[in-house]
Amino acid sequence: MKSGAVSKALANGAIWGFIILQLIFFSVAGEYLSLSDKAFMDWENMLLLLKQSAPIGIIAMGMTLVMVNGNIDLSVGATFAIAAIVMLDSMTWPIFAGLGDGVIPIAWLLALTAGTVLGALNGLIVWKTGVDAFIVTLGSMLGYRGIVFMFNGENPTSHLNWTLVDFAEAEFLGLATASWFLLLVTFAIWFLMTKTVHGRNAYAIGDNREAAVNAGIRVGPHMMINFAIIGFLAALSAVVFYSESGSVNPNDGQLYELWVITAVVLGGTKITGGAGNVIGTFGGVIAIQLLRKGLGHIGADTSTVNLVIGLILIAVLFLDRQLNVKGKEELKV
Amino acid sequence: MSDMSQNASNLREGMMASMSKQQIGRVLAKQGILIAFAVFMIAFAIASPKFLSVDNVFSVVRSSAIIGVMALGVTFVVISGNLDLSVGSMMSFSTIVVLDLHDKLGPALAIPAMFAMTLCLGAFIGFLVGYLRLNSLIVTLGMLSAIHGLTLTYSGGQNMDIADKEGTWFSVFGQGTALGIPVPILIFLILAALLGMVLAKTPFGRKVYAVGGNGTAATFSGIPRARTVFYCYLISATCVATAGLIQASRSLGSQNTVGQGLELEVLAAVILGGASLLGGSGTVFKTVIGVLILGFIQNGLLLMGLQFYVQFVVTWIIIILAVWLDIAAKRGKLWSPIA
């Protein structure tokens, strides 16, 4: 058995073990600590959990793709807010006044286009200038957020369309609309990453860019497509979420990049690129949401959630390194 | 060490006495940030006569001092080849702690206690990144969240206020003036001079460059890589504590999210100053210039009557242009070779 095999298996399975541990812990602890009589592992509670995971989860799928590709995107939170504003505001534009509910697909299309364009812009800059994706998206995180604030100052942008709210609150086969979107996106990105040439090239580029270039893979367009996809998914996440709530604050989506990256790293994606999969990311998303909900269930406040998630992220990184380093020659200092 | 070899090659080219195109590119790459700064200042000064008045300059530097002090510490971390995204929430922590302890222990004890607590956090990060060699981006991202939670727990979610705002000498760090110069500016300049000396003139400073430039080579040269990185995070935490002190003293009361998002502005200033995120390059002086550019741009845009939020968009464009031109000058080509 090769030395990496154990750690690999653990990396693939560990997140699910962690989820099961959490379920057991919160169920037991909830018996003693919870104020409500309802059990934690209630079916409805779990369905709600899936729905609440959707905004972060949809973006996390795109982040998996971008991080496997060896890049990172810090601007997703700002893109999320811009897409939400585009969708809610465009429904009130006078040119669409006569359309009635026909405005909904147009507003969605506009919002998704905006997200895709913003993502592609990041990708184009990374490609053409050769500046590190971290710096490029750090800059656009500020810039896109500036655009959000320039649009309406510190005021919220609101528009409630009841047809849209009904659609967002609808359930199909027991699952809410947002949950369906999360599952569909997970499947789509899984398919893209494992069954297509583009996905295989994304892994190759992230693993060893030099080798990928030598193998004749055009690195630039692949990176740009991936950035466009994460922009699209950030917009899709916003569209699904704000169809229901109907009002967006200019600060919305802040720190989303933190949650998303946490989920992706928990799911076993390597920060340096070349390894990771969406199934693990899905586990990471569920694990985070479970933690938030579970800590709330046993009466801890939000500050504890922040503390615990931060420490778990570091612990995972530590464990991952311990497992991966074993057997390799490591320079002792 | 890389500076030395670069100086040597500059000298050689100088002897050949041919101002090649490449050399102009190198001068631009080395001094581009200063040239850009000068152009900005002249343009804004022409556009608005108030821009270069003493009052305005003081107010800009004073409001940049908090970002600036933190950027000094982050410069060390970045040169050593790591990142620190936790400075914003760490500053919230030290601000809240010093305000809370001010009423409980009195200011003379509160300040050292706050420094000690902030240094503990810095030491923890330094241990994780330096000795355990964990990825600094993820570690400090995690600490951003964890320290935020710690601050909320410490304050119980409440805002902190000093009870007796009139009768305390504590306000001197944020509001006082000495020799006609506001104290925050003095702190910023003294700290910058001090840390600039440490980085440029001491063996420790050279070790920081060596570790960031090529960690493996540094280890083989007998440089204690782990300890050097550890000290860099301690310096960063000290700077953050100082920034928290200035912030607390300036407002004498604070929300527990006061530092949220500052880590990005700090990093923007450091990057703007030309420090490479790969480590091994950058100076304290250039970081100060980066901080001032951000501050003066923000101020200049406001004086020109533009909306406050335009500065974010302008900062975005400037960061990317600055880093791009820096890289382009080094590789001798404007567009990247990525196919």
HADDOCK unambig.tbl for C-alpha pairs under 7 A between the chains (distance, minus, plus):
assign (segid A and resid 127 and name CA) (segid B and resid 338 and name CA) 6.46 0.50 0.50
assign (segid A and resid 128 and name CA) (segid B and resid 335 and name CA) 5.73 0.50 0.50
assign (segid A and resid 128 and name CA) (segid B and resid 336 and name CA) 5.41 0.50 0.50
assign (segid A and resid 129 and name CA) (segid B and resid 324 and name CA) 5.99 0.50 0.50
assign (segid A and resid 129 and name CA) (segid B and resid 335 and name CA) 5.45 0.50 0.50
assign (segid A and resid 129 and name CA) (segid B and resid 336 and name CA) 5.07 0.50 0.50
assign (segid A and resid 130 and name CA) (segid B and resid 336 and name CA) 4.86 0.50 0.50
assign (segid A and resid 131 and name CA) (segid B and resid 323 and name CA) 6.82 0.50 0.50
assign (segid A and resid 131 and name CA) (segid B and resid 324 and name CA) 5.99 0.50 0.50
assign (segid A and resid 136 and name CA) (segid B and resid 320 and name CA) 6.30 0.50 0.50
assign (segid A and resid 139 and name CA) (segid B and resid 316 and name CA) 4.42 0.50 0.50
assign (segid A and resid 139 and name CA) (segid B and resid 319 and name CA) 6.40 0.50 0.50
assign (segid A and resid 139 and name CA) (segid B and resid 320 and name CA) 6.83 0.50 0.50
assign (segid A and resid 140 and name CA) (segid B and resid 316 and name CA) 5.77 0.50 0.50
assign (segid A and resid 142 and name CA) (segid B and resid 312 and name CA) 5.44 0.50 0.50
assign (segid A and resid 142 and name CA) (segid B and resid 313 and name CA) 6.77 0.50 0.50
assign (segid A and resid 142 and name CA) (segid B and resid 316 and name CA) 6.15 0.50 0.50
assign (segid A and resid 143 and name CA) (segid B and resid 312 and name CA) 5.09 0.50 0.50
assign (segid A and resid 143 and name CA) (segid B and resid 313 and name CA) 4.06 0.50 0.50
assign (segid A and resid 143 and name CA) (segid B and resid 316 and name CA) 5.02 0.50 0.50
assign (segid A and resid 146 and name CA) (segid B and resid 309 and name CA) 5.18 0.50 0.50
assign (segid A and resid 146 and name CA) (segid B and resid 310 and name CA) 6.30 0.50 0.50
assign (segid A and resid 146 and name CA) (segid B and resid 312 and name CA) 4.93 0.50 0.50
assign (segid A and resid 146 and name CA) (segid B and resid 313 and name CA) 5.59 0.50 0.50
assign (segid A and resid 147 and name CA) (segid B and resid 313 and name CA) 6.98 0.50 0.50
assign (segid A and resid 149 and name CA) (segid B and resid 309 and name CA) 6.19 0.50 0.50
assign (segid A and resid 150 and name CA) (segid B and resid 309 and name CA) 5.82 0.50 0.50
assign (segid A and resid 150 and name CA) (segid B and resid 310 and name CA) 6.96 0.50 0.50
assign (segid A and resid 218 and name CA) (segid B and resid 339 and name CA) 5.38 0.50 0.50
assign (segid A and resid 219 and name CA) (segid B and resid 338 and name CA) 6.55 0.50 0.50
assign (segid A and resid 219 and name CA) (segid B and resid 339 and name CA) 5.86 0.50 0.50
assign (segid A and resid 220 and name CA) (segid B and resid 338 and name CA) 5.89 0.50 0.50
assign (segid A and resid 220 and name CA) (segid B and resid 339 and name CA) 5.60 0.50 0.50
assign (segid A and resid 258 and name CA) (segid B and resid 141 and name CA) 6.97 0.50 0.50
assign (segid A and resid 303 and name CA) (segid B and resid 149 and name CA) 4.14 0.50 0.50
assign (segid A and resid 303 and name CA) (segid B and resid 150 and name CA) 6.89 0.50 0.50
assign (segid A and resid 303 and name CA) (segid B and resid 152 and name CA) 5.46 0.50 0.50
assign (segid A and resid 303 and name CA) (segid B and resid 153 and name CA) 5.89 0.50 0.50
assign (segid A and resid 304 and name CA) (segid B and resid 149 and name CA) 5.75 0.50 0.50
assign (segid A and resid 306 and name CA) (segid B and resid 145 and name CA) 5.13 0.50 0.50
assign (segid A and resid 306 and name CA) (segid B and resid 146 and name CA) 5.41 0.50 0.50
assign (segid A and resid 306 and name CA) (segid B and resid 148 and name CA) 6.73 0.50 0.50
assign (segid A and resid 306 and name CA) (segid B and resid 149 and name CA) 4.78 0.50 0.50
assign (segid A and resid 307 and name CA) (segid B and resid 145 and name CA) 6.14 0.50 0.50
assign (segid A and resid 307 and name CA) (segid B and resid 146 and name CA) 3.74 0.50 0.50
assign (segid A and resid 307 and name CA) (segid B and resid 147 and name CA) 6.65 0.50 0.50
assign (segid A and resid 307 and name CA) (segid B and resid 149 and name CA) 4.55 0.50 0.50
assign (segid A and resid 307 and name CA) (segid B and resid 150 and name CA) 6.22 0.50 0.50
assign (segid A and resid 308 and name CA) (segid B and resid 146 and name CA) 6.71 0.50 0.50
assign (segid A and resid 310 and name CA) (segid B and resid 142 and name CA) 3.90 0.50 0.50
assign (segid A and resid 310 and name CA) (segid B and resid 143 and name CA) 5.63 0.50 0.50
assign (segid A and resid 310 and name CA) (segid B and resid 145 and name CA) 5.11 0.50 0.50
assign (segid A and resid 310 and name CA) (segid B and resid 146 and name CA) 4.53 0.50 0.50
assign (segid A and resid 311 and name CA) (segid B and resid 142 and name CA) 6.34 0.50 0.50
assign (segid A and resid 311 and name CA) (segid B and resid 146 and name CA) 6.33 0.50 0.50
assign (segid A and resid 313 and name CA) (segid B and resid 142 and name CA) 5.79 0.50 0.50
assign (segid A and resid 314 and name CA) (segid B and resid 139 and name CA) 5.58 0.50 0.50
assign (segid A and resid 314 and name CA) (segid B and resid 142 and name CA) 6.15 0.50 0.50
assign (segid A and resid 317 and name CA) (segid B and resid 134 and name CA) 6.85 0.50 0.50
assign (segid A and resid 318 and name CA) (segid B and resid 134 and name CA) 6.68 0.50 0.50
assign (segid A and resid 333 and name CA) (segid B and resid 224 and name CA) 6.88 0.50 0.50
